[in-house]
Amino acid sequence: MHDRSDYKSGWQLEREWQAKEYGAHENDNFEISDSDDDDIPFACYICREKFCSPVVTKCKHYFCEACAIKHYKKSKKCFVCEKNTGGIFNPAKEIIAKMKAAEAEGPEGEES
């Protein structure tokens, strides 16, 4: 049996039509967020702390540089997805930019 709780009944549609609200909020359901921050984590997957010298693997997982190297000495695979990293850890430019932006906003937002 299918859940149809997101569908409106006939009487609900008629009430909206009479109140001239039919379809007024339709665009709200299809709004897409412009934020790309959803894909970027705020903490290292290994140490669970704020990033310190963030790096990104080929498989697009983010770690602190020290954590990534320490884990690579134990295992050549990604901590998150177990894919072979090949020892390639590139600077995570997106996170570095995000951290710099947060630092720039920090002193202005604080009260003295």
Helices and strands as residue ranges (DSSP letters): H 10-18, G 26-30, G 37-39, E 54-56, E 62-64, H 65-74, E 90-91, H 93-109
